[in-house]
Amino acid sequence: MNATVSAVELFPLRIPRDVPYLGPLEEDNRPNPKGYIVRPGNRTVYPVFDQTLLVRVEASDGTVGWGECFGVVAPQVARTILDELLIPFVIGRSPHDVERIYEDMYDLQRVRGHFGGYALDAIAGLDMALWDLRAKLSGQPVWQLLGGLRRQKLPVYVSGLPGATKEERAALGKRWIERGFSALKFAAVVAAEGEVAEIEAIRSQVGSAPRILADLHWRYTALEAVQLIERLCEYDLYLAEAPVAPEDLAGQAHVARSVKTRIGLGEEWRTVHEYLPRLQAGCMDVIQPEMAHTGITGFVRICELAQAFHCQVMPHATINIGIAQAASLHAAATLANFVMHEYQHTIFDRNKQYIRSAMDCRAGFFTLPDGPGLGVEPTEEALSFAFNQG
C-alpha cells in the first residue's frame, strides 16, 4: 500500500495495415510522406497505419501498470507533453492518489498548454496506467475500485462496414447479424452514394430487427442534418452520430429538438466542462466518451454528469491495441446509464494478437478482462512496433 511511482516509460507504436481505417482509399487519395491521408467526406486526417502511445508505470515495489493515450495522429505530441511536463510531477507519488493526480495534471496544463486536445490525451494514458497500477496493488480489478460491477457482458454495436461499394458493405452487415450481433453503424464519410442509399441497402440485407446507427462525421449544417435524418428515419434509424460541427452547440441543440431519433455526441470531447453546456442545452440523447481522450477519471465523471441529465452512454472506441478498450469496458460495466459499446472490429480483431488478455467480443457482447487491474498487457511483439519519433 506504500508503493510509489518510480518510473514511467512511453512506447509510440506504428502497426502496418493493408487497408486503411474506414476502408479502401478514394480514387486519387494518396498518403503524404508522413503516412497521413485526408478523407474528403469529412476533411479529417487519418493515418494509413494504426498508431497509439502506450504508457508503462512502475511502482517502487516492481508492480507495473499500463495505459494508452490517444495517438491516432502525431503521438509524439502527447509523448512530449508527458516527458517534458507531466511525468516529473508524478514520480514519487502514490498511485492510490490517482484522482488527485489527474486534477493536478489538469491544473498544470490549464494555461501552459490547454484544457483539451493533446494535453488531455497525454493525461488520459497516464491516468489509465495509474488506475491499473492502483488496482494491481490492491489485488482487485479496476471495476471494483470504480464502485462495483453491474454487468459481466456488455452489448455492442458493430462499427464500420469496410467495403468498396454499398452492396459489399450491406452484405458485410448481414454477415455480422448472422453471427449474433444486433446493431450496426455505417460511416457517412465513405458512403459514396449518400447516406439514404447506404441505409436502404443495409436495411434490405439485415431485415427490420437490427438497430442501424449512422455516423455523420460532423458534415452538415443543422438544417441539412435535420432534413437528412428525417429521411434516414424512414428506414428506422436508431441513432445519428455527430450530425453537425462539434463547435456548433446551437446547431446540435436544434437537431436534437427537431428529429425523432437519438442523437449521439461526444467522441471528441475530453472533460465535463465540454459536456456540461451541451447537456444543459439538450444537445444529445446519448454521450459517446472516448477513453483515450478522457482517462478513467475523466470518463467516470463525464458519465455520472450525464446520468444527472438522464442521458445514456455508448462509449466510443478509437484506434488502439486494447488497453484503452479494456479501460473503457471496466468503466462502462459499472454505469447505470450504459447502453452499448462501440466494437471497432477492424481494429480490435486485428490488434488483439498484440495483448495478453481474456477480453473478447462475440455474438453481440464484449466480455471483460479478468484478473487484478485492467487485465490486459502488451506483448513483446506489440512493443516491437515502437518507432523513433525524432
Secondary structure, DSSP 8 states (H G I E B T S, - for coil): ----EEEEEEEEEEE--SS-TTSS--TT----TTSEEEETTTTEEEESSEEEEEEEEEETTS-EEEEEE--SS-HHHHHHHIIIIIGGGTTTS-GGGHHHHHHHHHHHHTTTS-SSHHHHHHHHHHHHHHHHHHHHHHTSBHHHHTT--S-SEEEEEEE----SSHHHHHHHHHHHHHTT--EEEEEGGG-TT-HHHHHHHHHHHH-SSSEEEEE-TT-B-HHHHHHHHHHHGGG-EEEEE--B-TT-HHHHHHHHHH-SSEEEE-TT--SHHHHHHHHHTT--SEE--BHHHHHHHHHHHHHHHHHHTT-EE--B--S-SSHHHHHHHHHHTT-TTB--EEE-HHHHHHHGGGEE---EEETTEEE---SSBTS-EE-HHHHTTB----
